[in-house]
């Protein structure tokens, strides 16, 4: 379980255009969430289905600016 969900975070293979939820078939894109790693300036990017709220990792990371 991650990010407040009782459901395990799934994985999506990064290929083509990514807009369809593999869990429910919703095909109008995803919300995006970030999980910041402790003591780093990196954040893992998660995709969240607006319809069924399933969460997915795709292997993307964001470099956070130094503030």
C-alpha angles and dihedrals in degrees: 000000000000141000097012096307124128089208122081117255111253131209130239122201108236104236134122119346113338112213108111122088110231090207102055106005095243104161108191100089137266141277114241127228132181129216111198117214115231115264094359138096092232130102128192112227119226128191116218123196110232090209107047099010094232113159126221137187119211101178096258122140132188125215108225121218120245106252 
